[in-house]
């Protein structure tokens, strides 16, 4: 009897092995799926002033999903219906947290009173070391939210919106730029700093999409123009 190492597969054995190999390759190829990047349909719409927001015009997909509608009545509106600033723990309220997040070398007392640091206002490219020169801006202003659906919310929902530290809704900006913006949407006000238009539009769309707020046609057109700068 020949040694086992001398035993060679027959021609038929080779054919079986080749057939099995081909079947394995074809089966693997058939199971391969093409998947899109999570969120690709809606895109990344910025992450706020502290990170400079997203890039590449990622807010465009979400812009197309927003409902276009005429602005609702301001009847019944008051800022008091959007409770802010609420406690965020350790003596800090929402304003304190945003100033700490968006500033550099921020100094605070034991009870979270902000006493120093440096801040850059992305709306108008201004810098300051005085926290009193900074406002906390709602990306989508409270009155603008009311006109686009928030008037139908509960007080608790409005409080969450006014103190949202998760979405790109709160920014530390200069007093002048915040007062200039007021409760206007992008159809009537855009940041003087054109370099921030891309991030601003992306963040506006992110907030409106998350809260299912509507946009007017003029607002949508202006957002599309701003996103075109990305």
NUKEGU-836930 format. One line per 5 residues: number of its first residue (from 1); for each residue x, y, z of N, C-alpha, C. Coordinates in nm, 2 decimals. Atoms other than C-alpha are relative to their C-alpha. Layout:
<rs>
NUM	X:Y:Z:X:Y:Z:X:Y:Z | ...
</rs>
This chain:
<rs>
1	0.09:-0.12:0.00:0.00:0.00:0.00:0.09:0.12:0.00 | -0.09:-0.12:0.01:0.15:0.34:-0.10:-0.02:0.09:0.13 | 0.00:-0.09:-0.11:0.23:0.60:0.17:-0.11:0.10:-0.02 | 0.11:-0.09:0.01:-0.05:0.84:0.24:0.03:0.13:-0.08 | -0.04:-0.13:0.07:0.15:1.14:0.11:0.01:-0.02:-0.15
6	0.00:0.02:0.14:0.16:0.97:-0.23:-0.14:-0.01:-0.06 | 0.14:0.01:0.05:-0.22:0.95:-0.26:-0.04:0.13:-0.06 | 0.04:-0.12:0.07:-0.34:1.20:-0.52:-0.15:-0.01:-0.03 | 0.14:0.00:0.03:-0.70:1.30:-0.57:-0.03:-0.03:-0.14 | 0.03:0.04:0.14:-0.86:1.16:-0.88:-0.05:0.13:-0.07
11	0.05:-0.12:0.08:-0.97:1.39:-1.17:-0.14:0.04:0.05 | 0.13:-0.03:-0.05:-1.33:1.36:-1.04:0.00:0.08:0.13 | -0.01:-0.07:-0.13:-1.22:1.47:-0.69:0.04:0.14:-0.01 | -0.04:-0.14:0.03:-1.05:1.78:-0.83:-0.12:0.08:-0.04 | 0.12:-0.07:0.05:-1.37:1.87:-1.01:-0.09:0.04:0.11
16	0.09:-0.02:-0.11:-1.57:1.84:-0.69:0.05:0.12:0.08 | -0.06:-0.10:-0.08:-1.33:2.06:-0.50:-0.01:0.14:-0.06 | 0.01:-0.13:0.07:-1.33:2.33:-0.77:-0.15:0.05:0.00 | 0.14:-0.04:0.00:-1.71:2.33:-0.78:-0.04:0.05:0.13 | 0.03:-0.05:-0.14:-1.73:2.37:-0.40:0.05:0.14:0.02
21	-0.06:-0.13:-0.02:-1.49:2.66:-0.41:-0.08:0.11:-0.07 | 0.07:-0.10:0.08:-1.68:2.84:-0.68:-0.14:0.03:0.07 | 0.13:-0.02:-0.07:-2.01:2.79:-0.49:0.02:0.09:0.12 | -0.02:-0.08:-0.12:-1.86:2.94:-0.18:0.02:0.15:-0.04 | -0.02:-0.14:0.05:-1.74:3.25:-0.37:-0.12:0.07:-0.04
26	0.13:-0.06:0.05:-2.07:3.30:-0.54:-0.10:0.03:0.11 | 0.09:-0.02:-0.11:-2.26:3.26:-0.22:0.04:0.12:0.08 | -0.04:-0.12:-0.07:-2.05:3.52:-0.04:-0.03:0.13:-0.07 | 0.03:-0.12:0.08:-2.09:3.76:-0.33:-0.14:0.04:0.01 | 0.14:-0.02:0.00:-2.46:3.72:-0.32:-0.05:0.06:0.12
31	0.04:-0.05:-0.13:-2.48:3.80:0.05:0.05:0.14:0.03 | -0.06:-0.13:-0.03:-2.29:4.13:0.02:-0.10:0.11:-0.03 | 0.10:-0.10:0.01:-2.51:4.43:0.08:0.06:0.14:0.00 | -0.05:-0.13:0.00:-2.45:4.79:0.00:-0.08:0.09:0.10 | 0.08:-0.08:-0.10:-2.55:5.01:0.30:0.05:0.14:0.00
36	-0.04:-0.14:0.00:-2.55:5.39:0.31:0.05:0.03:0.14 | -0.05:-0.05:-0.13:-2.38:5.58:0.59:-0.12:0.04:0.08 | 0.12:-0.04:-0.09:-2.62:5.62:0.89:-0.02:0.15:-0.01 | 0.03:-0.15:0.01:-2.79:5.96:0.85:0.03:0.07:-0.13 | -0.04:-0.06:0.12:-2.67:6.01:0.50:-0.11:0.07:-0.07
41	0.12:-0.06:0.07:-3.02:6.08:0.38:-0.03:0.14:0.05 | 0.02:-0.13:-0.06:-3.05:6.37:0.62:0.12:0.08:0.02 | -0.12:-0.08:-0.01:-2.69:6.46:0.65:0.03:0.04:0.14 | -0.04:-0.05:-0.12:-2.49:6.60:0.93:-0.02:0.15:0.00 | 0.03:-0.14:0.02:-2.61:6.94:1.01:0.06:0.09:0.11
46	-0.07:-0.09:-0.09:-2.35:7.09:1.24:-0.02:-0.05:0.15 | 0.00:0.04:-0.14:-2.27:7.05:1.61:0.01:0.11:0.09 | 0.01:-0.12:-0.09:-2.27:7.40:1.74:0.13:0.08:0.00 | -0.11:-0.10:0.01:-2.04:7.69:1.80:0.13:-0.06:0.06 | -0.12:0.05:-0.06:-1.80:7.50:2.02:0.09:-0.09:-0.09
51	-0.07:0.08:0.09:-1.70:7.27:1.74:0.01:0.05:-0.14 | 0.00:-0.06:0.14:-1.75:7.49:1.44:-0.10:-0.06:-0.09 | 0.10:0.06:0.08:-2.04:7.29:1.32:0.04:-0.10:-0.10 | -0.03:0.11:0.10:-2.06:7.03:1.04:0.05:0.07:-0.13 | -0.05:-0.05:0.12:-1.94:7.07:0.69:-0.06:-0.07:-0.12
56	0.05:0.07:0.12:-2.01:6.98:0.33:-0.14:0.02:-0.04 | 0.14:-0.02:0.04:-2.36:7.11:0.31:-0.09:-0.11:0.05 | 0.08:0.12:-0.04:-2.49:6.82:0.51:-0.14:0.03:0.04 | 0.13:-0.02:-0.05:-2.80:7.00:0.62:-0.10:0.00:-0.12 | 0.09:-0.01:0.12:-2.95:7.00:0.26:-0.11:-0.11:0.01
61	0.10:0.11:0.00:-3.12:6.66:0.30:-0.11:0.03:0.10 | 0.10:-0.03:-0.10:-3.29:6.76:0.62:-0.09:0.12:-0.04 | 0.08:-0.11:0.05:-3.40:7.09:0.46:-0.11:-0.04:-0.09 | 0.10:0.05:0.09:-3.59:6.90:0.20:-0.11:-0.07:0.07 | 0.10:0.07:-0.08:-3.78:6.71:0.47:-0.09:0.09:0.08
66	0.07:-0.09:-0.08:-3.90:7.02:0.65:-0.14:0.04:-0.07 | 0.13:-0.04:0.06:-4.27:7.11:0.60:0.00:0.15:-0.02 | 0.02:-0.14:0.03:-4.33:7.44:0.43:-0.14:0.05:0.03 | 0.13:-0.05:-0.04:-4.61:7.64:0.58:0.01:0.15:0.04 | 0.01:-0.14:-0.04:-4.72:8.00:0.65:0.03:0.01:0.15
71	-0.03:-0.02:-0.15:-4.61:8.14:0.99:-0.13:0.01:0.07 | 0.12:0.00:-0.08:-4.86:8.08:1.26:-0.02:0.14:0.08 | 0.03:-0.12:-0.08:-5.02:8.36:1.47:0.09:0.01:0.12 | -0.07:-0.02:-0.13:-4.82:8.51:1.76:-0.09:0.01:0.12 | 0.10:-0.01:-0.10:-5.14:8.52:1.96:0.03:-0.10:0.12
76	-0.02:0.09:-0.12:-5.08:8.39:2.32:0.15:-0.01:0.03 | -0.14:0.02:-0.03:-4.70:8.41:2.29:0.06:0.09:0.11 | -0.08:-0.07:-0.09:-4.47:8.51:2.57:0.12:-0.08:0.03 | -0.13:0.07:-0.03:-4.11:8.43:2.66:-0.01:-0.09:0.12 | 0.02:0.07:-0.13:-4.23:8.31:3.00:-0.05:-0.14:-0.03
81	0.05:0.14:0.03:-4.39:8.01:2.83:0.11:-0.09:-0.05 | -0.12:0.08:0.03:-4.04:7.89:2.74:0.10:0.02:0.12 | -0.08:-0.02:-0.12:-3.89:7.87:3.09:0.15:-0.02:-0.02 | -0.14:0.00:0.01:-3.52:7.95:3.10:0.06:0.11:0.09 | -0.09:0.11:0.01:-3.26:7.94:3.23:-0.02:-0.09:0.12
86	0.02:0.10:-0.11:-3.30:7.62:3.43:0.13:-0.05:0.06 | -0.11:0.06:-0.07:-3.07:7.46:3.68:0.06:-0.12:-0.07 | -0.07:0.12:0.07:-2.81:7.22:3.53:0.09:-0.07:0.10 | -0.08:0.07:-0.10:-2.66:7.11:3.86:0.13:0.08:0.04 | -0.12:-0.06:-0.05:-2.36:7.22:4.07:-0.01:0.16:0.00
91	0.01:-0.14:-0.01:-2.50:7.57:4.10:-0.01:0.07:-0.13 | 0.00:-0.06:0.14:-2.49:7.63:3.72:-0.14:-0.01:-0.06 | 0.12:0.01:0.09:-2.79:7.72:3.50:0.05:-0.02:-0.14 | -0.03:0.03:0.14:-2.81:7.67:3.13:0.10:0.10:-0.06 | -0.09:-0.11:0.05:-2.64:8.01:3.05:0.14:-0.03:0.05
96	-0.13:0.03:-0.05:-2.35:7.92:3.27:0.07:-0.12:-0.07 | -0.06:0.12:0.07:-2.30:7.58:3.10:0.04:0.04:-0.14 | -0.04:-0.04:0.14:-2.30:7.74:2.75:0.12:0.09:0.01 | -0.12:-0.09:-0.01:-2.05:8.01:2.86:0.12:-0.09:0.03 | -0.12:0.08:-0.03:-1.82:7.74:3.00:0.03:-0.09:-0.12
101	-0.02:0.08:0.12:-1.87:7.52:2.69:0.07:0.07:-0.11 | -0.04:-0.07:0.12:-1.81:7.79:2.43:0.13:0.09:0.03 | -0.11:-0.09:-0.03:-1.53:7.98:2.62:0.13:-0.08:0.02 | -0.13:0.06:-0.02:-1.16:7.92:2.68:0.05:0.06:0.13 | -0.05:-0.04:-0.13:-0.99:7.93:3.02:-0.10:0.07:0.09
106	0.11:-0.06:-0.07:-1.32:8.01:3.18:0.02:-0.02:0.15 | -0.01:0.00:-0.14:-1.31:8.10:3.55:-0.14:0.02:0.06 | 0.13:-0.01:-0.06:-1.60:8.05:3.78:0.01:-0.01:0.15 | 0.00:0.02:-0.14:-1.68:8.08:4.15:-0.06:-0.14:0.04 | 0.05:0.13:-0.05:-1.78:7.78:4.37:-0.15:-0.01:-0.03
111	0.14:0.01:0.03:-2.15:7.87:4.30:-0.03:0.02:-0.15 | 0.01:0.00:0.15:-2.08:7.88:3.92:-0.03:0.14:-0.06 | 0.01:-0.14:0.06:-2.08:8.26:3.87:0.13:0.01:-0.09 | -0.12:-0.01:0.09:-1.86:8.31:3.56:0.06:0.13:0.01 | -0.08:-0.13:-0.03:-1.59:8.57:3.63:0.10:0.03:-0.10
116	-0.10:-0.03:0.10:-1.35:8.54:3.34:0.01:-0.11:-0.10 | -0.03:0.09:0.11:-1.23:8.37:3.03:0.01:0.08:-0.13 | 0.00:-0.07:0.13:-1.23:8.44:2.66:-0.10:-0.07:-0.09 | 0.11:0.05:0.09:-1.51:8.40:2.40:0.02:0.06:-0.14 | 0.01:-0.04:0.14:-1.54:8.42:2.03:-0.14:-0.01:-0.05
121	0.14:0.00:0.05:-1.87:8.52:1.88:0.00:-0.03:-0.15 | -0.01:0.04:0.14:-1.91:8.33:1.56:-0.09:0.08:-0.10 | 0.09:-0.08:0.08:-2.19:8.55:1.43:0.06:0.12:-0.07 | -0.06:-0.12:0.05:-1.98:8.86:1.39:0.15:0.00:0.02 | -0.15:0.02:-0.01:-1.62:8.73:1.45:0.06:0.10:0.11
126	-0.05:-0.09:-0.10:-1.58:8.94:1.77:0.05:-0.08:0.12 | -0.06:0.06:-0.11:-1.37:8.84:2.07:-0.02:0.08:0.13 | 0.01:-0.07:-0.13:-1.41:8.93:2.44:0.05:-0.08:0.11 | -0.04:0.07:-0.12:-1.29:8.85:2.78:-0.10:0.03:0.11 | 0.10:-0.04:-0.10:-1.59:8.99:2.96:-0.13:-0.08:-0.02
131	0.13:0.09:0.02:-1.88:8.73:3.01:-0.12:0.09:-0.01 | 0.12:-0.08:0.01:-2.12:9.02:3.04:-0.02:0.06:-0.14 | 0.01:-0.04:0.14:-2.05:9.11:2.68:-0.06:-0.11:-0.09 | 0.05:0.12:0.08:-2.19:8.77:2.57:-0.15:-0.02:0.04 | 0.13:0.04:-0.01:-2.55:8.67:2.52:-0.01:-0.15:-0.03
136	0.02:0.14:0.05:-2.68:8.31:2.49:-0.11:0.01:-0.10 | 0.10:-0.01:0.11:-2.86:8.30:2.16:-0.07:-0.14:-0.02 | 0.07:0.11:0.05:-3.13:8.05:2.07:0.01:-0.01:-0.15 | -0.02:0.01:0.15:-3.04:7.93:1.72:-0.13:0.03:-0.07 | 0.13:-0.03:0.05:-3.41:7.91:1.64:-0.07:0.08:0.12
141	0.05:-0.08:-0.11:-3.55:8.20:1.85:-0.14:-0.05:0.05 | 0.12:0.05:-0.07:-3.84:8.13:2.09:-0.12:0.04:-0.08 | 0.11:-0.05:0.07:-4.08:8.35:1.90:-0.01:-0.07:-0.14 | 0.00:0.07:0.13:-3.98:8.19:1.57:-0.05:-0.14:0.01 | 0.05:0.13:-0.03:-4.04:7.85:1.72:-0.15:0.00:0.02
146	0.14:-0.01:-0.02:-4.38:7.96:1.83:-0.08:0.01:-0.13 | 0.07:-0.02:0.13:-4.47:8.08:1.48:0.00:-0.13:-0.09 | -0.02:0.12:0.08:-4.36:7.74:1.34:-0.04:-0.13:0.06 | 0.05:0.12:-0.05:-4.53:7.50:1.57:0.00:-0.01:0.16 | -0.02:0.01:-0.14:-4.42:7.55:1.93:-0.12:0.05:0.08
151	0.12:-0.05:-0.07:-4.75:7.73:2.02:-0.09:-0.11:0.04 | 0.09:0.11:-0.04:-4.91:7.39:2.03:0.07:-0.10:0.10 | -0.07:0.08:-0.09:-4.65:7.24:2.26:-0.05:0.02:0.14 | 0.02:-0.02:-0.14:-4.68:7.18:2.63:0.11:0.09:0.06 | -0.11:-0.08:-0.06:-4.49:7.41:2.87:0.12:-0.08:0.03
156	-0.12:0.09:-0.02:-4.26:7.12:2.95:0.08:-0.01:-0.13 | -0.07:0.01:0.13:-4.17:7.08:2.58:0.07:0.13:-0.03 | -0.06:-0.13:0.03:-4.11:7.45:2.55:0.12:0.03:0.09 | -0.12:-0.02:-0.09:-3.88:7.45:2.85:0.12:-0.09:-0.05 | -0.11:0.08:0.06:-3.68:7.16:2.70:0.06:0.07:-0.12
161	-0.05:-0.07:0.12:-3.65:7.35:2.38:0.09:0.12:0.03 | -0.07:-0.12:-0.04:-3.53:7.67:2.55:0.13:-0.03:0.07 | -0.12:0.03:-0.07:-3.26:7.49:2.74:0.07:-0.12:-0.06 | -0.06:0.12:0.06:-3.15:7.23:2.49:0.15:0.01:-0.02 | -0.15:0.00:0.01:-2.78:7.16:2.53:0.05:-0.12:-0.09
166	-0.03:0.12:0.09:-2.79:6.85:2.30:0.01:0.04:-0.15 | 0.00:-0.05:0.14:-2.89:7.00:1.97:0.08:0.13:-0.01 | -0.07:-0.12:0.02:-2.70:7.30:1.82:-0.10:0.12:0.01 | 0.11:-0.10:-0.02:-2.97:7.54:1.97:0.05:0.12:0.08 | -0.04:-0.11:-0.09:-2.77:7.75:2.22:0.15:0.04:-0.04
171	-0.13:-0.05:0.03:-2.47:7.97:2.13:0.04:0.12:0.08 | -0.05:-0.12:-0.07:-2.26:8.22:2.32:0.04:0.09:-0.11 | -0.03:-0.10:0.11:-2.25:8.53:2.09:0.00:0.14:0.06 | -0.01:-0.14:-0.05:-2.19:8.90:2.12:-0.14:0.06:0.03 | 0.13:-0.06:-0.03:-2.47:9.11:2.27:-0.05:0.07:-0.12
176	0.05:-0.08:0.12:-2.48:9.32:1.95:-0.06:-0.09:-0.10 | 0.05:0.09:0.10:-2.53:9.03:1.72:-0.13:-0.07:0.04 | 0.12:0.06:-0.05:-2.79:8.87:1.94:-0.12:0.09:-0.01 | 0.10:-0.10:0.00:-2.99:9.19:1.97:-0.04:0.03:-0.14 | 0.03:-0.03:0.14:-2.96:9.25:1.60:-0.09:-0.11:-0.06
181	0.08:0.11:0.05:-3.10:8.90:1.52:-0.14:0.00:0.06 | 0.13:0.00:-0.07:-3.39:8.92:1.77:-0.07:-0.13:-0.03 | 0.08:0.12:0.02:-3.66:8.67:1.67:-0.01:-0.03:-0.15 | 0.01:0.01:0.14:-3.59:8.68:1.30:0.06:-0.14:-0.05 | -0.05:0.12:0.07:-3.54:8.37:1.07:0.09:0.04:-0.11
186	-0.10:-0.03:0.10:-3.28:8.35:0.79:-0.05:0.08:-0.12 | 0.05:-0.07:0.11:-3.51:8.51:0.54:0.01:0.15:0.02 | -0.01:-0.15:-0.03:-3.47:8.85:0.72:0.13:0.03:0.08 | -0.13:-0.02:-0.07:-3.14:8.80:0.92:0.09:-0.11:-0.02 | -0.10:0.10:0.01:-2.82:8.62:0.86:0.13:0.06:0.07
191	-0.12:-0.05:-0.08:-2.49:8.64:1.06:0.08:0.09:-0.09 | -0.09:-0.09:0.08:-2.27:8.93:0.94:0.13:-0.07:-0.04 | -0.12:0.08:0.03:-1.98:8.67:0.94:-0.05:-0.10:-0.11 | 0.04:0.09:0.11:-2.04:8.51:0.60:0.06:-0.14:0.01 | -0.07:0.12:-0.01:-1.79:8.24:0.68:-0.08:-0.10:0.09
196	0.08:0.08:-0.09:-2.04:8.11:0.94:-0.14:-0.04:-0.06 | 0.13:0.03:0.05:-2.34:8.09:0.71:-0.03:-0.15:-0.02 | 0.02:0.15:0.02:-2.29:7.72:0.63:-0.04:-0.07:0.13 | 0.03:0.06:-0.13:-2.28:7.62:0.99:-0.13:0.05:0.06 | 0.12:-0.06:-0.05:-2.56:7.85:1.08:-0.12:-0.06:-0.06
201	0.11:0.06:0.07:-2.79:7.71:0.82:-0.02:-0.15:0.03 | 0.00:0.14:-0.04:-2.70:7.35:0.90:-0.06:-0.02:0.14 | 0.05:0.01:-0.14:-2.77:7.41:1.27:-0.15:0.04:0.01 | 0.14:-0.04:0.00:-3.10:7.59:1.20:-0.08:-0.12:-0.05 | 0.07:0.11:0.06:-3.21:7.30:0.99:-0.01:-0.12:0.10
206	-0.01:0.11:-0.10:-3.10:7.04:1.25:-0.10:0.02:0.11 | 0.09:-0.03:-0.10:-3.30:7.21:1.52:-0.15:-0.01:-0.04 | 0.14:0.00:0.05:-3.62:7.26:1.31:-0.04:-0.14:-0.03 | 0.03:0.14:0.04:-3.60:6.90:1.18:-0.03:-0.08:0.13 | 0.02:0.08:-0.12:-3.56:6.75:1.53:-0.13:0.03:0.07
211	0.12:-0.04:-0.07:-3.85:6.95:1.68:-0.12:0.01:-0.10 | 0.11:0.00:0.10:-4.06:6.91:1.36:-0.07:0.13:-0.01 | 0.05:-0.13:0.02:-4.10:7.28:1.32:-0.01:0.03:-0.15 | 0.02:-0.03:0.14:-4.22:7.42:0.99:0.09:0.12:-0.04 | -0.08:-0.11:0.06:-4.04:7.67:0.76:-0.09:0.07:-0.10
216	0.07:-0.07:0.11:-4.19:7.94:0.54:0.08:-0.02:-0.13 | -0.07:0.02:0.13:-4.10:7.93:0.17:0.12:0.10:-0.01 | -0.12:-0.10:0.00:-3.88:8.25:0.21:0.11:-0.05:0.09 | -0.10:0.05:-0.09:-3.70:8.09:0.50:0.07:-0.11:-0.06 | -0.06:0.11:0.06:-3.64:7.77:0.31:0.10:0.04:-0.11
221	-0.09:-0.05:0.11:-3.50:7.96:0.01:0.13:0.06:0.05 | -0.11:-0.06:-0.06:-3.27:8.16:0.23:0.10:-0.11:0.06 | -0.09:0.11:-0.05:-3.14:7.84:0.40:0.07:-0.07:-0.11 | -0.07:0.07:0.11:-3.07:7.68:0.07:0.11:0.09:-0.06 | -0.11:-0.09:0.04:-2.87:7.99:-0.03:0.12:-0.01:0.09
226	-0.11:0.01:-0.10:-2.67:7.97:0.29:0.07:-0.14:-0.01 | -0.07:0.14:0.01:-2.61:7.59:0.25:0.08:-0.01:-0.13 | -0.08:0.00:0.12:-2.48:7.66:-0.10:0.14:0.05:0.02 | -0.13:-0.04:-0.03:-2.18:7.82:0.07:0.09:-0.10:0.06 | -0.07:0.10:-0.07:-2.08:7.50:0.24:0.11:-0.07:-0.10
</rs>
